[in-house]
Amino acid sequence: MKAVRVHTPGGPDALTYEDVPEPVAKTGEAIVKVDAAGLNYIDVYVRTGLYKQEPPFTVGFEAGGAVTAVGPNVSGVKVADRVAYTGVLGAYAQYAAVPAARLVKLPDGVTTKQGAAAMLQGMTAHYLACSTYPLKKGDTCVIHAAAGGVGLLLCQIARTRGARVIATVSTEEKAKLAREAGADDVILYTQQDFEAEVKRLTGGKGVQVIYDGVGKTTFDKGLSCLAPRGMMVLFGQSSGPVPSFDPSILNAKGSLFLTRPSLFHHIATREELVQRAGDVLGWIRDGKLRLRMETEFALKDAAEAHRALESRTTTGKVLLIP
């Protein structure tokens, strides 16, 4: 079968499309024929070596498809079940061996492509808005990169929870998408100082929470946008890692909270995985959460897909199709 592998960490050219043996299900595993693999920034972090993996390895942490085989001691899924998963390395391939406990059955009305698009980014938006800082009516939040995959979903969930959403984006096209997803106010950070705009929009009071997946270029100014005892939720670093800083800054700016969560710790148990995925997939099925999946690349063009993601020319979810 074909897979996209990394032998030496580096730029997009480190991704090689090559033949590898088709996986065989071990105890507790199922084999999934991948219909679509989700592209996420964590794939870039792994490809570059920022997040360490022992090479060579197959890239990708998210996919949707159908079960073609199960190993011993597998319950909960069977051959022909339509499933999706995230958090298991090896999704950029025609077939993947996945622990059965990490698979979620797709409800009727949700396609395998939608499953591939929803698992990582959908559950990330879910835990951010529902667990890390549970938004409520009367809260105001800032969502950076609001036209990205997580951003568009997070805008929608934040609005359903009654929060006011201030979105930051780079272009007018992305601003339109953020508004359609529920943003009350949109700041074009390429034309406006987002710190000054947030203060203006809140009458100088600041916001209760900032959801920041950008990192280096937004972090410092973001701290100045928070209301006293507000929370900075740093869940990614698409512009690079945040430098070390003196924690006393949090005190000086109003007894602020800072957290650096990850999805893994919010779906660590089977119970929590099923609950979060059930919410997200159910909202998609019922039309309450809209996925934007306008960009697809063939699996063999994974390097091109990574370049597009890193250049920030994409919006919504990018899928790789084997």
N, C-alpha and C positions, 0 to 999 in steps of 0.2 A: 504494500500500500504506500501512498504518498504521505509525507508529513513535512512540516517546516521545523527545522532544527537549528540550534546554535552550538557551534563547536568552540568558538572563541568570542567572548562578549565584545560588543562594539556597536557601531551604527546599524542602520537598516540593512546594509549589505552583509551583516553577520547572519542574517536569516537565509538558510539554504533549503531549497525544495528538493527532497531526495526520497529514495526508496528505503523503507524500513520494514521489518517483519510485522505482520499483522498480529495484534495482541491476542493472548489467550486468557480467558477468565480464570483467575485464581480464587481461592476461598474468600467468600464475601464480596466478590467483584461481579460486575456485569459489563458486557461489551456493548458500547453504544456506536451505532453507525451515525456519524456526525452529518447532519443536514446543514448546519451553520455553526460557526464558532464566533463568539463575541470578541471584538477588539477593545482592549481597555488599557489605560495608562500603566497599570501594573505590568503589562506585557513589555512595555518600553523599559521599565525599571529593571526587569529581569534580563532583557536582552542586553542592556548596557552594563550589567553587573552591579548596579546599585543595590538590587536585591539578589543575594547570592544563591546560585544553583550550581550543582556540580555538572560541568559539561562532559559530553554532549547531552543536550536535552531537547525535547519537543516543547515548543512554546504554547501558551494559551491556557487560561483558567476557566473557560466558560463555553458551553455548547448546548445545543438542542438536537435531538435526533430520536432514533428508535432503538430499543434493546434487541440485539441479535443473538445473544447467548448469556447465560448466567453460570457462575461457578457454584461450588458446594456451599452450603449454609447461607443461601441467599433467600430472603423473604421480602415481601413488599413490592417487588417488581418481577415481571416475567417477560419472556420473549414477545416482541411486537408492541410492548408498552411504549407510548410516546413520553419522553422524559426530557428534563433539562437539569443542568447542574452548574455549579461554580465552585472554585476553591481547590480544584484538582488539576495539577499541571499535565499538559499533553493534549490540549483541545485542538491545536492546529494540525489536524490529521483526518484521514478518512474514517478511522475507527479509533476509539479510546477505551481503555480499561479503567473503570471508575468504581470505587467502593459503592456498593448498592445503597448504603446508608446515606450517601451524599446525593442520591438521585431523587428528584421530585417529579411525580406524575403530572402531566399537563392536563388541565381540565378541558372538556369539550369546548370548542370555540376559540381555543388558544393554539396557534400554530407552533411548530418546532422552531421556526425563525423567531417568532415572538418570544418563545422561551429563552432562546439564546440571547436575545436582546434585553431581557428583563431581569435575569437572575442577579448578576453582579451589580449593575447600576440601579436596578429597581429596589433590591434589598438594601443597598447602600443608602439610597434616599429614604427608605423606610426607617432604618435604625437612626439616621441622623435626625429626622423630624419627629420620630415617635419615641425614641429612647435616649439618645445622647443629650439633646435638649428638646424635651417634649413640647412642641409648640402649642399654644393655646390662644383663644380669642383675646385680642388686645396686645399681643406680642408683635414686634416688628423685627424682621430678619433681613440680613444681607446674604444674597446668594451670588458668589462669584462664578464666572464661566457659566452663566445661566442658560446658554443655548447649547451647552454640551449634553452628553447623554444623561449624566446624573442631574445636571442643572435643570433640564426641562421637566424631569420627573419630580424633582424636589420642589420646584415652583408649584406644580399641581397639588402635591400632597400638603404643602404649607398652606395653600389657599383653602383646601378642604378642612384644615384644622382651625381656620379662622384667623390666621396671621396675616399681617401686612407684609408684602414681599417687595424688597428693593433689589433689583437684579443689576449685575454689571456684565457688559458684553463689549465686543470690539467693533461691531459694524451695525449699520441700520438694519440689514437683513436679519442679523441675530437678535436685534432689539425687537423686531416684529414677532419672531418666534417666542421670545420670552414673554411678551405681552399676551400672546395667544395661549401660553401655558399658565397664565394667571398672575404675572407680575404686575403690581400696582404702579411701580415707578421703575424706569430703566435708565441706567447711567452708561453712557458710552465712554469707557475709561480711556480710549484713544483720543478723545476730544475734551474730556472733563476730568478734573481732579476728583476721584470718587470720594475721598475723605471729606472734602469741602461740600460735595453734593449731599452726602449722607447727613452731615450736620445740618445743612440747609433744610433737607426734607423732613428732618425730625425736630426742627426748631431748637437744635443744639442739645437735645436730650440724649441722642445716641440710640443704639438698637440693643435688644436683649441678646441677640446671638448673631454671629457671622459664620456661615458655612463656607470654608475656604479650601478648595481643592487645588489652588494655584501655587501657594507657598511663598517663595522668596520675594516676588515682586509686589505682593499685596499684604504681606503679614504685618509689617510695622505700621502702615497707615491704618490697617484694619483695627489694631488695638486702640487707636485713637477714636474710632467710630462707635465703640461700645459704651453703653450706659453703665453707671456704677453697678458692680457685681454681675456684669454681662459675661457672656461666654464666647471665647474664640474656639471654634471647632475646626481644627486643621486636619483634613482627611486626605490630603494629597499634596503633590508638589510638582505640578506640570511645568512650572518655571524654574524649578530647582529647589533644593532643600533650604529650609530656614537656618540662618547662622545661629550659633549659640548666643544666648542673651542672658542678662541678669534678671532673675525672677522678681527682684524688687520692683521692676517696671510694672508688674501686675498690680502691686500695691499702689504705686504712684498714680496709676491711671484709674483707680477706683475699685480696688479689691476684685480684680477680674479673675475669671477662671480660664484656664487653657487646657485643652485635651487633644490628644492625637490618637483617635480611635481607628480601628480597622474592622472590616466586615467579618473577618474570620472569628473574632471574639464575640460577635453578635449572632453567629449561627453555629457555635461550637457544639451544641447538643442537637440531636435529631429533632427534639421537640421544638426548639426555637427555629431551626431551619424550616420545618414544615409550617410553623405558624407565620413566619415572615413571608415565605414564598407563597403560602396560601392567600394571604392578604393581597400581595402584589398581583399575582396571576388572576385572582378573583376580580380585582378592580379592572384589570385589562379586559377580561371576559365580559364584564358588565358595562364596559364603556366609560368607566369612571377615571381611568388612567390611560392616556394616549401615548403610544410609543411613536417616535419618529425614526424610521429605518430607511432613509432615502439613499444610503450609500452601501453598496456591496462591491467586494473585490473577490476575484477568484483566489483560491488558497495559494496558488503558485505566485500570486502578486502580493504576498504578505508584506514584502519590503516596501512596495509602493504605498500600501495601506498605512504602514507605520509612518512614512514620510508625510502623508496627508494629515494624520492625527497630530504629529508633532508640529506641523506648520499652522495648526489651528484653523485649517480651512474647512474642516468638517463640522456638521451640526448633528445632534442626536446620536444615534447608534450606528456604528460601522460593523458590518458583518463580513466574515470570510466564508466563502462557499466552496467546499471541496469538489 
